[in-house]
Amino acid sequence: MTAPLTAPTPPKLTTDADRTIGSRVAALRVAQGLSQSALGNALGVSFQQVQKYEKGRNRIGAGRLQTIADILKVPVETFFAREPGSTGSEPGPATFLEDPQAMELVKAFARITDSATRASVVTIVKATAGLQSQPDRD
């Protein structure tokens, strides 16, 4: 007796989450000055496949997303809307990807090669952010 044939399951369709993750991959790739070809070579896929990931036409599997995060030197949570455990009171790292000025800052920061200078820039930005969050005192 043979087992009954079942209908093949249709391929999973991409979602808004896939498109969001793809656009964040693209933004981080550009911010770091990587081409789609360079990212594809590092992943072992074609630049066309990277385009499909970035446009959200193809889903990115968990393992491949972790590899992309490693290549781009960011935590994998960066690709998701909100970091796990965040209260929502402070924006997660992915929020800055939609702000053109933040991306400009990231691109410039990525070009700084001296670690002491990078640390100083981080200190300045944190101090400035702290000053701006304080209420005005007259």
Contact map, one row per residue, 1 for C-alpha under 8 A:
111000000000000000000000000000000000000000000000000000000000000000000000000000000000000000000000000000000000000000000000000000000000000000
111100000000000000000000000000000000000000000000000000000000000000000000000000000000000000000000000000000000000000000000000000000000000000
111110000000000000000000000000000000000000000000000000000000000000000000000000000000000000000000000000000000000000000000000000000000000000
011111000000000000000000000000000000000000000000000000000000000000000000000000000000000000000000000000000000000000000000000000000000000000
001111100000000000000000000000000000000000000000000000000000000000000000000000000000000000000000000000000000000000000000000000000000000000
000111110000000000000000000000000000000000000000000000000000000000000000000000000000000000000000000000000000000000000000000000000000000000
000011111000000000000000000000000000000000000000000000000000000000000000000000000000000000000000000000000000000000000000000000000000000000
000001111100000000000000000000000000000000000000000000000000000000000000000000000000000000000000000000000000000000000000000000000000000000
000000111110000000000000000000000000000000000000000000000000000000000000000000000000000000000000000000000000000000000000000000000000000000
000000011111000000000000000000000000000000000000000000000000000000000000000000000000000000000000000000000000000000000000000000000000000000
000000001111100000000000000000000000000000000000000000000000000000000000000000000000000000000000000000000000000000000000000000000000000000
000000000111110000000000000000000000000000000000000000000000000000000000000000000000000000000000000000000000000000000000000000000000000000
000000000011111000000000000000000000000000000000000000000000000000000000000000000000000000000000000000000000000000000000000000000000000000
000000000001111111100000000000000000000000000000000000011110000000000000000000000000000000000000000000000000000000000000000000000000000000
000000000000111111100000000000000000000000000000000000010000000000000000000000000000000000000000000000000000000000000000000000000000000000
000000000000011111110000000000000000000000000000000000010000000000000000000000000000000000000000000000000000000000000000000000000000000000
000000000000011111111000000000000000000000000000000000000000000000000000000000000000000000000000000000000000000000000000000000000000000000
000000000000011111111100000000000000000000000000000000011111000000000000000000000000000000000000000000000000000000000000000000000000000000
000000000000011111111110000000000000000000000000000011111000000000000000000000000000000000000000000000000000000000000000000000000000000000
000000000000000111111111000000000000000000000000000000010000000000000000000000110000000000000000000000000000000000000000000000000000000000
000000000000000011111111100000000000000000000000000001010000000000000000000000110000000000000000000000000000000000000000000000000000000000
000000000000000001111111110000000000000000000000000011110000000000000000000000000000000000000000000000000000000000000000000000000000000000
000000000000000000111111111000000000000000000000000001110000000000000000000000000000000000000000000000000000000000000000000000000000000000
000000000000000000011111111100000000000000000000000001000000000000000000000000100000000000000100100000000000000000000000000000000000000000
000000000000000000001111111110000000000000000000000001000000000000010000000000100000000000000000000000000000000000000000000000000000000000
000000000000000000000111111111000000000000000000000001000000000000000000000000000000000000000000000000000000000000000000000000000000000000
000000000000000000000011111111100000000000000000000000000000000000000000000000000000000000000000100000100000000000000000000000000000000000
000000000000000000000001111111110000000000000000000000000000000000000001000000000000000000000000100000000000000000000000000000000000000000
000000000000000000000000111111111111001000000000000000000000000000000001000000000000000000000000000000000000000000000000000000000000000000
000000000000000000000000011111111110000000000000000000000000000000000000000000000000000000000000000000000000000000000000000000000000000000
000000000000000000000000001111111100000000000000000000000000000000000000000000000000000000000000000000110110010000000000000000000000000000
000000000000000000000000000111111100000000000000000000000000000000000001000000000000000000000000000000000010010000000000000000000000000000
000000000000000000000000000011111110000000000000000000000000000000000000000000000000000000000000000000000010000000000000000000000000000000
000000000000000000000000000011111111011000000000000000000000000000000000000000000000000000000000000000000000000000000000000000000000000000
000000000000000000000000000011001111111000000000000000000000000000000000000000000000000000000000000000000000000000000000000000000000000000
000000000000000000000000000010000111111100000010011000000000000000000000000000000000000000000000000000000000000000000000000000000000000000
000000000000000000000000000000000011111110000110010000000000000000000000000000000000000000000000000000000000000000000000000000000000000000
000000000000000000000000000000000111111111000010000000000000000000000000000000000000000000000000000000000000000000000000000000000000000000
000000000000000000000000000010000111111111100010010000000000000000000010000000000000000000000000000000000000000000000000000000000000000000
000000000000000000000000000000000001111111111110110000000000000000000000000000000000000000000000000000000000000000000000000000000000000000
000000000000000000000000000000000000111111111110000000000000000000000000000000000000000000000000000000000000000000000000000000000000000000
000000000000000000000000000000000000011111111000000000000000000000000010000000000000000000000000000000000000000000000000000000000000000000
000000000000000000000000000000000000001111111000000000000000000100110000000000000000000000000000000000000000000000000000000000000000000000
000000000000000000000000000000000000000111111100000000000000000000000000000000000000000000000000000000000000000000000000000000000000000000
000000000000000000000000000000000000000111111110110000000000000000000000000000000000000000000000000000000000000000000000000000000000000000
000000000000000000000000000000000000100110011111110000000000000000000000000000000000000000000000000000000000000000000000000000000000000000
000000000000000000000000000000000001111110001111111000000000000000000000000000000000000000000000000000000000000000000000000000000000000000
000000000000000000000000000000000000000000000111111100000000000000000000000000000000000000000000000000000000000000000000000000000000000000
000000000000000000000000000000000000000100001111111110000100000000000000000000000000000000000000000000000000000000000000000000000000000000
000000000000000000000000000000000001101100001111111111000000000000000000000000000000000000000000000000000000000000000000000000000000000000
000000000000000000000000000000000001000000000011111111100000000000000000000000000000000000000000000000000000000000000000000000000000000000
000000000000000000000000000000000000000000000001111111111100000000000000000000000000000000000000000000000000000000000000000000000000000000
000000000000000000100100000000000000000000000000111111111111000000000000000000000000000000000000000000000000000000000000000000000000000000
000000000000000000101111110000000000000000000000011111111000000000000000000000000000000000000000000000000000000000000000000000000000000000
000000000000000000100110000000000000000000000000001111111100000000000000000000000000000000000000000000000000000000000000000000000000000000
000000000000011101111110000000000000000000000000000111111110000000000000000000000000000000000000000000000000000000000000000000000000000000
000000000000010001100000000000000000000000000000000111111110000000000000000000000000000000000000000000000000000000000000000000000000000000
000000000000010001000000000000000000000000000000100110111111000000000000000000000000000000000000000000000000000000000000000000000000000000
000000000000010001000000000000000000000000000000000010011111100000000000000000000000000000000000000000000000000000000000000000000000000000
000000000000000001000000000000000000000000000000000010000111110110000000000000000000000000000000000000000000000000000000000000000000000000
000000000000000000000000000000000000000000000000000000000011111110000000000000000000000000000000000000000000000000000000000000000000000000
000000000000000000000000000000000000000000000000000000000001111111000000000000000000000000000000000000000000000000000000000000000000000000
000000000000000000000000000000000000000000000000000000000000111111100000000000000000000000000000000000000000000000000000000000000000000000
000000000000000000000000000000000000000000100000000000000001111111110000000000000000000000000000000000000000000000000000000000000000000000
000000000000000000000000000000000000000000000000000000000001111111111000000100000000000000000000000000000000000000000000000000000000000000
000000000000000000000000000000000000000000000000000000000000011111111100000100000000000000000000000000000000000000000000000000000000000000
000000000000000000000000000000000000000000100000000000000000001111111110000000000000000000000000000000000000000000000000000000000000000000
000000000000000000000000100000000000000000100000000000000000000111111111000000000000000000000000000000000000000000000000000000000000000000
000000000000000000000000000000000000000000000000000000000000000011111111111100000000000000000000000000000000000000000000000000000000000000
000000000000000000000000000000000000000000000000000000000000000001111111111100000000000000000000000000000000000000000000000000000000000000
000000000000000000000000000000000000001001000000000000000000000000111111100000000000000000000000000000000000000000000000000000000000000000
000000000000000000000000000110010000000000000000000000000000000000011111110000000000000000000000000000000000000000000000000000000000000000
000000000000000000000000000000000000000000000000000000000000000000001111111000000000000000000000000000000000000000000000000000000000000000
000000000000000000000000000000000000000000000000000000000000000000001101111101000000000000000000000000000000000000000000000000000000000000
000000000000000000000000000000000000000000000000000000000000000000001100111111000000000000000000000000000000000000000000000000000000000000
000000000000000000000000000000000000000000000000000000000000000011001100011111110000000000000000000000000000000000000000000000000000000000
000000000000000000000000000000000000000000000000000000000000000000000000001111110111000000000000000000000000000000000000000000000000000000
000000000000000000000000000000000000000000000000000000000000000000000000011111111010000000011100000000000000000000000000000000000000000000
000000000000000000011001100000000000000000000000000000000000000000000000000111111000000000000100000000000000000000000000000000000000000000
000000000000000000011000000000000000000000000000000000000000000000000000000111111110000000000100000000000000000000000000000000000000000000
000000000000000000000000000000000000000000000000000000000000000000000000000001111110000000010110000000000000000000000000000000000000000000
000000000000000000000000000000000000000000000000000000000000000000000000000010011111010100110100000000000000000000000000000000000000000000
000000000000000000000000000000000000000000000000000000000000000000000000000011011111110000011000000000000000000000000000000000000000000000
000000000000000000000000000000000000000000000000000000000000000000000000000010000111110000000000000000000000000000000000000000000000000000
000000000000000000000000000000000000000000000000000000000000000000000000000000000011111000000000000000000000000000000000000000000000000000
000000000000000000000000000000000000000000000000000000000000000000000000000000000111111111010000000000000000000000000000000000000000000000
000000000000000000000000000000000000000000000000000000000000000000000000000000000000111111000000000000000000000000000000000000000000000000
000000000000000000000000000000000000000000000000000000000000000000000000000000000100011111100000000000000000000000000000000000000000000000
000000000000000000000000000000000000000000000000000000000000000000000000000000000000011111100000000000000000000000000000000000000000000000
000000000000000000000000000000000000000000000000000000000000000000000000000000000000011111110000000000000000000000000000000000000000000000
000000000000000000000000000000000000000000000000000000000000000000000000000000000100000111111110000000000000000000000000000000000000000000
000000000000000000000000000000000000000000000000000000000000000000000000000001001110010001111111000000000000000000000000000000000000000000
000000000000000000000000000000000000000000000000000000000000000000000000000001000010000000111111100000000000000000000000000000000000000000
000000000000000000000001000000000000000000000000000000000000000000000000000001111100000000111111110000000000000000000000000000000000000000
000000000000000000000000000000000000000000000000000000000000000000000000000000001000000000111111111000000000000000000000000000000000000000
000000000000000000000000000000000000000000000000000000000000000000000000000000000000000000011111111001100000000000000000000000000000000000
000000000000000000000001001100000000000000000000000000000000000000000000000000000000000000001111111101100000000000000000000000000000000000
000000000000000000000000000000000000000000000000000000000000000000000000000000000000000000000111111100100000000000000000000000000000000000
000000000000000000000000000000000000000000000000000000000000000000000000000000000000000000000011111111100000000000000000000000000000000000
000000000000000000000000000000000000000000000000000000000000000000000000000000000000000000000000111111110000000000000000000000000000000000
000000000000000000000000000000000000000000000000000000000000000000000000000000000000000000000000001111111000000000000000000000000000000000
000000000000000000000000000000000000000000000000000000000000000000000000000000000000000000000001101111111100000000000000000000000000000000
000000000000000000000000001000100000000000000000000000000000000000000000000000000000000000000001111111111110000000000000000000000000000000
000000000000000000000000000000100000000000000000000000000000000000000000000000000000000000000000000111111111000000000000000000000000000000
000000000000000000000000000000000000000000000000000000000000000000000000000000000000000000000000000011111111100000000000000000000000000000
000000000000000000000000000000100000000000000000000000000000000000000000000000000000000000000000000001111111110000000000000000000000000000
000000000000000000000000000000111000000000000000000000000000000000000000000000000000000000000000000000111111111000000000000000000000000000
000000000000000000000000000000000000000000000000000000000000000000000000000000000000000000000000000000011111111100000000000000000000000000
000000000000000000000000000000000000000000000000000000000000000000000000000000000000000000000000000000001111111100000100000000000000000000
000000000000000000000000000000110000000000000000000000000000000000000000000000000000000000000000000000000111111110000000000000000000000000
000000000000000000000000000000000000000000000000000000000000000000000000000000000000000000000000000000000011111110000000000000000000000000
000000000000000000000000000000000000000000000000000000000000000000000000000000000000000000000000000000000001111111101100000000000000000000
000000000000000000000000000000000000000000000000000000000000000000000000000000000000000000000000000000000000011111101100000000000000000000
000000000000000000000000000000000000000000000000000000000000000000000000000000000000000000000000000000000000000111111100000000000000000000
000000000000000000000000000000000000000000000000000000000000000000000000000000000000000000000000000000000000000111111110000000000000000000
000000000000000000000000000000000000000000000000000000000000000000000000000000000000000000000000000000000000000001111111000000000000000000
000000000000000000000000000000000000000000000000000000000000000000000000000000000000000000000000000000000000000111111111100000000000000000
000000000000000000000000000000000000000000000000000000000000000000000000000000000000000000000000000000000000100111111111110000000000000000
000000000000000000000000000000000000000000000000000000000000000000000000000000000000000000000000000000000000000000111111111000000000000000
000000000000000000000000000000000000000000000000000000000000000000000000000000000000000000000000000000000000000000011111111100000000000000
000000000000000000000000000000000000000000000000000000000000000000000000000000000000000000000000000000000000000000001111111110000000000000
000000000000000000000000000000000000000000000000000000000000000000000000000000000000000000000000000000000000000000000111111111000000000000
000000000000000000000000000000000000000000000000000000000000000000000000000000000000000000000000000000000000000000000011111111100000000000
000000000000000000000000000000000000000000000000000000000000000000000000000000000000000000000000000000000000000000000001111111110000000000
000000000000000000000000000000000000000000000000000000000000000000000000000000000000000000000000000000000000000000000000111111111000000000
000000000000000000000000000000000000000000000000000000000000000000000000000000000000000000000000000000000000000000000000011111111100000000
000000000000000000000000000000000000000000000000000000000000000000000000000000000000000000000000000000000000000000000000001111111110000000
000000000000000000000000000000000000000000000000000000000000000000000000000000000000000000000000000000000000000000000000000111111111000000
000000000000000000000000000000000000000000000000000000000000000000000000000000000000000000000000000000000000000000000000000011111111100000
000000000000000000000000000000000000000000000000000000000000000000000000000000000000000000000000000000000000000000000000000001111111110000
000000000000000000000000000000000000000000000000000000000000000000000000000000000000000000000000000000000000000000000000000000111111110000
000000000000000000000000000000000000000000000000000000000000000000000000000000000000000000000000000000000000000000000000000000011111111000
000000000000000000000000000000000000000000000000000000000000000000000000000000000000000000000000000000000000000000000000000000001111111000
000000000000000000000000000000000000000000000000000000000000000000000000000000000000000000000000000000000000000000000000000000000111111100
000000000000000000000000000000000000000000000000000000000000000000000000000000000000000000000000000000000000000000000000000000000001111110
000000000000000000000000000000000000000000000000000000000000000000000000000000000000000000000000000000000000000000000000000000000000011111
000000000000000000000000000000000000000000000000000000000000000000000000000000000000000000000000000000000000000000000000000000000000001111
000000000000000000000000000000000000000000000000000000000000000000000000000000000000000000000000000000000000000000000000000000000000000111
